[in-house]
């Protein structure tokens, strides 16, 4: 049986390597590559390239993962950068916008992680807090955790009528490494999980299961928390179901 091909957009390492002395090397989290491989699919990491045609990629791959990384350039959601915004990668934003739109138009399953959740929300017409702590006084939980990044640090509540509920049940214990978060929700999306302080932890397509996007990092947790592996297994199953249509 032909393996499913899962596209994973890359982040960019901005510094010189001690070995190659090259800068701007594309990379993604090893745990993300490993879990897709373990589930029997082919993980393919996509570096950003100028002038990309998203349809070329959507024709080659069965599903798309947009993982974590730097802040999204605020001009993509109609704002100027505020002084507490972090680093951005405008070239990645342009590339991912083209890729996301092509997969979305093709109806192919899309999974977002952390920055990916925020980026997808923006592409659907929503906005994010450029800096959650300074812009949302109701955000009382520490969302940029101080402990090891793979450790869970706070709970989330999951809506029953959601794909996430099928994966995790009504609550989950998650890690948290972000200073931005969904503010206004994009069109065609619904919030399906929140932290105890109300911060959005998951958005999904409101009419189908094409998009599931979480605010935490399950790719760093699944090795010790099997329920997080189920998130990826359910995504791969959605990809399989789409391909079999």
Protein Blocks (a to p, Z undefined) as FASTA:
>chain_A
ZZddddddddddfbdcfklopghiacddfklmmmmmmnopacddddddehiafklmmmmp
mbdcddedddddfklnopacdfkbccddfklmmmmmmmmmmmmmnopacddehjlmmmmm
mmnopacdfblklmmmklmbcfbdfbdfkbcfbdcdddfbbfklmmnojbdcdddddfbd
cfbdcehiacfbdcfkopafbdcdfkbckbccdfbdfklmmmmmmklmmmmmmmmmmmmm
mmmZZ
